[in-house]
Amino acid sequence: MVHKGDAAHNEINSFQSKAAKYKREGDAHFGKRNMSEALASYGKAIEMSLSGTDEKAALFSNRAACYLMQNMYRHAVAECSHALNEAPDFKPALLRRARAYEQMHQYDRAVSDLEAAAKADPNSDDVRKKLQATRAARDNRKASRSVAGLGGGGLRAPGKRGTQRLSPAQQQAAAAAASGQSQGQLPTLTIKATLVRGEAAETKNVVLPISVRYKDIVDQVRNLFPDDLKEQAFALKYKDAEGDLVTVTSRTDLRGALSAAMHHAEQRAAATGVQRPRDAGLAPVEVEVVPVAKAPSETPDQIIPDHVGSRDHPPNAEDEGAEDVIEIDEWLLTFAGLFRKHLGEDGAKEGPLDLRQIGLEKCCEALEVAVGTDKAKELLGAAADKFQEAAAAAIFNWGNVHVCASRKVVDCAAPAPEEGQPTPSDEQMAAAAKDHIKRIDDEYEKAVERYKQSLAIKSDFYEATIAWGQQCFERAKVYHFAAKAGDDAAAAKVADEMFDLAAVKFQESLAMCPKEDEASTSGEGEAAAEQPGNLGLKAQIQVLWGNVLFERSQVRHHRGDDEWQVDTDAAVAKFNEAGCSKDDITKALMNHASGVWKDEEAAKAKAGGK
């Protein structure tokens, strides 16, 4: 006989076991820097955890760590607050929320959380040092609020947030970079690599340019310890602001390691009362060399996930981009070095400039002289080019809003196709042509008007001509369905005009292609065919152009126009020129509406241009 108490106990144990399993999954994803998967696993574990326990607080805190790694500080604060609702004195949540507040420059709140953490663990030297450093940062910020910059203007981070200030670590990094530029040199970065052998440890230094790639760092560290690492896979790890080890797999991680190094240097300065010299440059990045069974793969420096903005993924609250990121273009650093040079002796020293000490009037005079030099004209010209491109991109994206609206009309005109079927389906296209042709035309005209404005600002803004061509293609297909439904000659004429215009726009796009992106995959043999995802910009435009010709050949076949085979030949030529896989071309030919190449061997022969 099973007692009710035993049954309840068994059920609790079952939930705890499942929660532990999901937590382990989350930890594994976190270690691999798969933050979305880690958040999902920790979320499942939370659902299985008992309220009011440290275990549940730890899960919320782990989710906060995921958001911190993605610079999504408001989300991190929310998760830490959930953790503290479960366990009010949970130290990791207090530290992580303080870190998020500090990154958002809410220093009073950060100090409050650190004071609570220090009260929860009064014997922690790390918490005490962090509290001192954060108080100092808060006091410095309050003292500097009276001067926002020359002319009262401050630096602003891109995006929707208000005025942002560079942290002391970021100021020193930018100043060191500007100083290097002013001397015609790239700033350098010192890597202090430590390899542990049993109870002994050996540390060696290597100096590298700030623009070093992840692969170069790995090669240099291997050269530091040739006897130990010649045939041994290894990972590089650094301690973040909280003291946790983080694996370096990209330049983004390297920037994080540099920021952590500057943070630790500030902490040591605050604790000892000895400030780092202004000419000290960047703090050395300390990494631990850890032998592993398999070397970690390099992570691409991707800022926006591939799915964001795609047709199948409407925007939602989870797509919030990284916050508080301040990018300093190279022209700004170069101009800063030029400005420092024209200050004379007052600007000769390295490190941040004290504008209040030098005097605002003298700085303005030096700035006017610097702006008038030939070098400054080149830099300001580069800045103008960037702003021109940004303006063109903004209006281009305005046009894309109308594109999305048009596509939504088609998608909602009929039930969605089954999984694995092409999107949009023939049923959706037919319904859109029947009931929504005027709305589609209106959205098309609005989008094209924005594309024209974008090209008026920047005549070689090829993104606009590519999007324009694709819109002509999609509109041509809708009008073809309208012509089929009512045997409408006028609709068929519009379809033909749109097919022709799409081809023209893709041809114009090819002419605008930057030289560095012109490399087509044609002539690269089977390697290119096996990796279609590696197509260059020129090749991608050729594929789009080929799609127009291929679809027009099917339309012409439907009408009984003998020219359909000419279009098919031209489409196959475009696909081959782009370096498309022969298998993909074969499958497309087998599905051609004419049925001429439904036999695989015939399609293969056609795909090969035979």
N, C-alpha and C positions, 0 to 999 in steps of 0.2 A: 504493500500500500504506500502511495506517494503522498506525503503531507503537502498542504498548500504552501507552507513556508519553504519546503525543499524545491517545489516547482518554481516559485518566484526567484529563489536563489539561483537555480539553474538557468533561468531566463536571463537574469542579470549577467551571469558569467558568459552566456552566449553573446550578449550585446557587447560586453567588454572585449571578448575575443575578436569579434568582427571589427570593433573600433581599432584595436591594436593592429589588425591586418591592414586596414585602410591607412593607418598612420605610417606603417612601414612602407606601403606603396608611395605615400606622399613624400616620405624622406628620400626614397630612391629617385623619384622624379625631381625633387629639389636638388639632389646631388648632381643630376644630369642637366640641371638648369631648364627643365621642362616645367615652367611655372604654371601654365594653364592646367596641366595634368595634376601637378602637386596641389593646386587650389581645390580641384575637384575631389581628390582623394581625402584631403583634410576635411572638406565639407561633409563627405560621407561619414567619416569617423566622428565628427561632431554630432551627427544625427543619432549615432549609436552610444554616445557618452552620457554619463550621469551629470546632471546639473549641479553646480556648486562645488565642483572638484577641480583640483590642480590639473588633472588630466585634460579636462575640457578647456580650461584656460590655456594650457600649452598648445592645444590644437588651434585655437583662435590666434594665439601669438605666432604660431608657425605660418598661418595664412598672412599675417602682417609682414612676416619676413619675406614672403613671396612678393608682396606688393612693394616692399622697400627695394628689392632687387630690380623692380621694373620702374622705379622712381614714381610710383603712384601713391603719393604720401597721404592724401585724404583717405583713400581706402585703407591704408595701413593704420591710420589713427582710429578708424571705425572698428577694425578687427581687434586692436589692442583694447579699446573700450569694452568690447564684448568680453574679452578675456578678463578684464578687471571687474566686470560685473559678476563673473563666476568666482574669482579669487582676488579680492581688493589689493592684496600686497604681493601679487605675482610679479617678481622682479623682472624677468625677461620682457613682459608686456610693458612695464613702466619704462624700461630702457629703450625699447623699440619705439614706443610712442614719443618719447623724448627726442629720439633721433629724427622721427618724421616731423615733429614740431620745429626742430632746429633747421631742417632743410627748407621748411616753409617760412623761416625767419620769425617764428612765434616763440621767442626766447623765454618769455616769462612762463609760458606753459611748459616748455622743455625743462626749465629750472625746477618748477614745481614737481614734475614727475621724477626728476633726478633726486630731489630732496626726499621724496617718498621712498625711492629705491635705496638711498643711503640709510634711511631710518629702518627699512626692512632688513638691510645687511650692513650694519655699521662697521664691520671689519673689512669691507671690500675697498682696497686701494684704488682699483680701476674706477669704481663708481665715484669715489671722492675726487679723483683727478678729472674725470669727465665733468663733474659738477663745477669744479673750479674753472675749467676751460669754457664751459657754456656761460657761466656768470660773466667771465671776462668778455666773451663775444657779445653778450647782451649789453654790457656797459659800453663797449666800443661802438656798437650800433647806435645807441642812444646819443652818444657824444658826436657822432658823425651825421646826424639827421639834418643839421643846419645847412650843409652843403651837399647838393645832389650832383654837382658836376658843373662844367663850364656852361654858363647861361642858364643854370638851374635845371638842366635836363639830366636825367639819370638813365642808366642802361635799362632796357626793357627786354624781358624774355619774350620770344615769339609765342603767340597764342593768345588766350583770352585773359590771362592773369594780369595783375597790375604791375607796378614798378618792382623790379627784382634787383637785389644787390649781390655782387659777387662775394662769396665767402672769403675769409682771409687766405685759405688754401688756394682758391681759384685766382685771387688777386696775385699771389706770388707766382703761380704757374703762368699767368698771362704776362706778368712783368718780366719773368725770366725769358719767355718767348720773345717779347718785344725787344728786350736787350740784345738777345742773339741776333734778331733781325737787323737791329741798328748797326751791329758790327759786321753785317754781311754773313753771319753764320747761323746755322740751325741750332737751337738749344739742344742740350744733351740730357740724357737720362741715365742715372747710375742704378744698375741692378745688383743688389747684394744677395747672392745665391748661397744658401746653406744646405749642405748635404750631411745627413746624420748617418754615421756608421756605428751601430751599437750604442755605446755610451759616449762616444766621441763625435764631435761635429766639426766640419770644416766650412769656412765661409770665404768666398772669393767674389771679387767685384769685376764687373764689365761695364764700360761706358758706351752707350749707343745713342744714335740720333733719336729725337723725340718722335719722329715719324716711323720708327721701326715697326716691322710687321711681327705678328705672333710667331710665324715660322722662323724668322731670323733670331728671335729671342731663344727659342728652343735650340737652334743650332749653336748659338754662342754659349749657352749653358752647358750643352754637351761637350763643347770644346774645353770648358773650364775643368771638367772632370772626365777626361778621356778614358782613363782606366776603369772607372766605375760605370760609365754611361754609354760606352761605345756600342754595346749590344743590348743595353737595358732600356726598356720603355720607362718613361717617368712623367709625372705631372708636376706643374708649378702651382704652388698655393701661397696666398697671402692672407694676412689677418685683416678683417674689415674693422670698421669703427667699434664694433661690439666685441672684437676679439675672436670672432668665428673664422675658421679657415675657409677660404673661397678658392676654387680652382680657376686658373687663368686659361681661357680657351680662345680669346679674341682680343682685338685692340680695345673693344669696349671694356673688357675685364681689366686690361692694362690701365685704362683711364681710372677705373675704380680703385686699382691698386695704388696709383699715384695719389688719388684723392685721400685714400686711407693713410698713406705715408705722411702727407701734409697734416692730416688730422692728428696722427700720433705725435708728430713734431710739435704741433701747437699744444697738445696735452702736456708733453714734457716741459715745454717752455712755461706753461701756466703753473705746473707743479713746482718747478725749481726757481721760478722768478727770473730766469735768464732767457731773454728773448733771442731768437735766431737773428743773425746779422742780415741786413737788407740785401747784401750781395751774396747770400748763401745759395741762391738759386733754388732748384727743385730738390726736395728731400729725397734721399735714396729710397728706392723701392725694395723692401726686404721680401724675398720669396724663399719658400722651403721646397727643396727638390725631393720629391717623394717617389721612389721606385714603385711601379705598378705593372700588372700583367699585360695591360693593353694601353697604349698611349691615347689620351683623349683626343677626339677629333676637333679640328678648328671650327668655331662657331661663326657663321657669317655675321657681319655687323648690320643686322636688319633692324630698322627703326619701326616700320609699320608692318604688321603681319600681312601675309599674302591675302588672307580672306577679307581683310577690312576694305570696304568699298566695292567688293565684288557684287555681281548681280544677284547671287544667291545668298548674300549675307547682308540684310538690312542693318543699318547702324543701331546700336543699343548702348545702354549704360556701361556694359562691360568693355566697350571698345575705347575707353578713355585713354588718351595718349599719355606719354611720359610728361611729368610736370617739372617745372623749375629747371629746365635745361637751357643753358645760355651758350650759344655757339658764337665763337669769335672768328670771323673770316680772316684769311691771311692778309688781305689788304688792310684791315684795321690794325693788325699787329705791326705791319710794315710802316704804316702811317704813324703809329705810336712811337716807333723807333726814330722816324724822321723828325717828329715833334720834339722828342727828347734831345736830339742832336742840336736843334736850333735853340734850345734853352741854354746852351753853352755849358759853363761849369756846373750850374745848378742841375742840369739834366744828365751829367756825365756818369754819375754813380748808378749802380744797378739797383734793382728793387723798386717797389712802388714809389711814385712821386708824391710828396706832400704839397699839394697845391696851395694849401693855406699858408705854409711857410714861404714858398716861393713868391706867392702873391698873385692874385687873380689877374691883375693888370698886365704883369710881365708875361704870364702864360698866354693871355690873349694876343699880345704883341708877337710872341714867338709862333703862335698858331697861324696868325695872318701871314707871316713870312714863310712858314712851312707850306701853306696852301699855295703860295705863289710859285713854288719851284716846279721844274719840269717833272721831277720824280713824283711829286704830289699829284700833278695832272694825270699821270699814268694811273696812279692808285685810285683817284676819284673817278677816272674813266671806267676802271674795273668795277667800282662800286655802282656807277650808273648802269652798267650792263646787267649787274645782278638785280637792281631794282626794276629795270626794264623787263627782265625775264619774270620776275615775281608778279609784276602787273599783268603781263600777258597770261601767266598761269592762273591768276585770280579770275580773269574774265573767261578764260577757257573752262575753268571749273564751274563757273556760272552757267555756261552753256551745257555742261554735263548734267546739271540739275534737270534741265528740260529733257535731256536724253533719258535719264532715269524715269521721269514721269511718262514718257512715251512708251518705254519698255514695260512699265507697270500696267499701262492700258492693255497692251497685248497679252501680258501674263494673266491678267484678271478677266480677259474676254471669254475664256472657257476653262474648264477644269484642267489642272496641271497634268502633264503626261506622266505615265508610270515611270518608276525608277529605271534608269538605263536607256530611256528613250530621249531623242533629241529635244532640246528646248530652244525656242517655243515649238509646240507641236503644230501640225497642219490645221488641227481643229481650232487652236488659239489664233493662228494667223487668219483663218477664214472668218472667224467670228469678229476679229478686230477690223478686218476689211469691210465687213457688212455693217457693223454698228458704230464704229469709232473712227472712221477714216478722217473726219474733220478734226477731231482732237489730236490725232497723230500728226496731221499736217501742221496744226498750230504749234505743237511742241517742236517739230522739226524746224520750222521757220525761225522760232525763237533761238534754238540752239545754234543754227547756222549764222544768225545775226551776231551772236557772241563770238563765234569762231572767227568771223570776219573782223570784228573789233580787236580780237587778240592778235591776228595777223597784221593789222594796221599798226599795232604797237611794236611788234617784233616780227618782221617779214619772214624770218626763217624758223618760226616756231612750228616745227613739223608736227608736234602733238595735235595741233588744231586741224591740220590738213588730214592727218590719219583719222581722227574722230569724225571729221566731215565726210570722208570717203566711206567710213563704216556706216554712218547714218544714211547715206544715199543707198547703200547696199540693203540695209534693213527696210528702208521705205520702198525700194524696188520690189522686194518680196511681198510686202503687204499689197501693193498695187497689182502684182501678178495674181494674187488670190482674188482681188476685187474683179479683175478682168475675167478670170475663170468663172466666177459665180454668176456674172450677168452678161457674159459675152460682150464686154464693154471695150470698144476700140479705144476710147479716150483713156481709160485706165491702163490699157496695154501700152499706149504711147508714153504715159508718164513713167511706167515701169522701165521701158527702154531708155528713156532720158536719164533716169536715176542710175541704171547700170552703167551707162556711158560716163556719167559724171563721177561715179565712184572710181572707175578706172583712171580717169584724169587726175583725181585727187591723190590716188596712191602713186601715180607717176610723179606728181609734184613733190610728194613726200620723199621719194627716193632721191630727188635732186637736192633736197634740203638736208639730207642725212649728214651729220658731222663725219669728218674723215676718220676719226677714231672708231666710229660705229659702222663704217661702210663695209667692213670685212664680211663678205657673204660666206656661207658654209659650202658653197659650190667649190668643187675641186679638192675637198678634204677627204673624199673617199668614204669608206664604210664607217670611219670614226664619227663623222658628222651625222650619218644616218642613224647610228645607234644612240645618239644623244640629241634628239630634237629639241629638248628643253634648253640647249645651249645656243640656239639660233641667235645671230646678231640682229641688230635693229633692221638693217637692210633686208635680211632674209625674212624677218617677220612681216615686213611690208609686202614682200613678194608673195608670201603665203596668203595674206589678205587679198591681194590683187588676184591671185589664182582662184580664191574662193568665189570672187565676183564672176570671173570667166566661166568657172565650172557651173555655177548656179544659172548663169545666163544660157549656157548650152542646154541645160535641162528645160528651161523656159522655151527656148527656140524649138527644141524637139517636140514639146507639147503642142506648139503651134504648127508644126510641119515645116519649119524653116530649115532649108538644107545647110544653112551656115552654122548649125549647131556643132558639127564636128570640128569646124575651124576653132570655135571657142574651146572645145575640149582639148584639142592639141595645144592651144596656147596655155590653158590652165595647167596641163601636165608639164609643159616646159617651165612654167613659173615655179611649180612645186619642186622640180628637179634642180632648178637654178638656186632655189633656197636651201637645198640640201635636206629635203624632207625624206623620211624613211620610205624605202620602196614598198614596204608592207602597208604603210598608211595610204600611199597613193593607190596601191592595188585594191585595198578595201573600198576606197572612195569610188573607183571605177566599177567595181562589182555592184555597187549600190546605185549607179547612174540610172536615171529614169528610162533611158533608151533600152536597157537590157542587153546591149551589144556585148558588154564585157562581164556578164554574170558568171561566165566560166573563169575560174581562177587563173588558168594558164594564159588565157587571152588577156586578162587584166594585167598579169605580170609582164607580158610582152609589151603592152601599151605603156605601162608604168616605166619601163626601162627605155622608152623612146624608140623601141624597135618597130 
